[in-house]
């Protein structure tokens, strides 16, 4: 019986990656246990916005500062439900933030006017 436990522990230790977080780090929170997010399941985000880690309670739970619609949730999550936030590189995704739209002037009877948006 002990050989079986030892084998399982070795297998777990080989495949398990220990996640380390620090205070003030930005993390994404999993929506796995959030029942208040409406809509079809396949369109829901798997993780939501970056939150700041406020405190660490040992090696497993981390407390984050929730805001917005998630204020009513408990702010402590196990580390397997959070992951580090990595912002997108602007060089790779240059089209995500296009330049603001510029509207050319409208010319009526050779008199330039700017369009009015109502």
Buried (B, 14 or more C-beta within 10 A) or exposed (E): EEEEEEEEEEEEEEEEEEBEBEEEBBBBBBBEEBEEEEEEEEEEEEBBBBBBBBEBEEEEBBBBEBEEEBEEBEBEBEBEBBBEBEEEEEEEEEEEEEEEEEEEEEEEEEEEEEEEEE
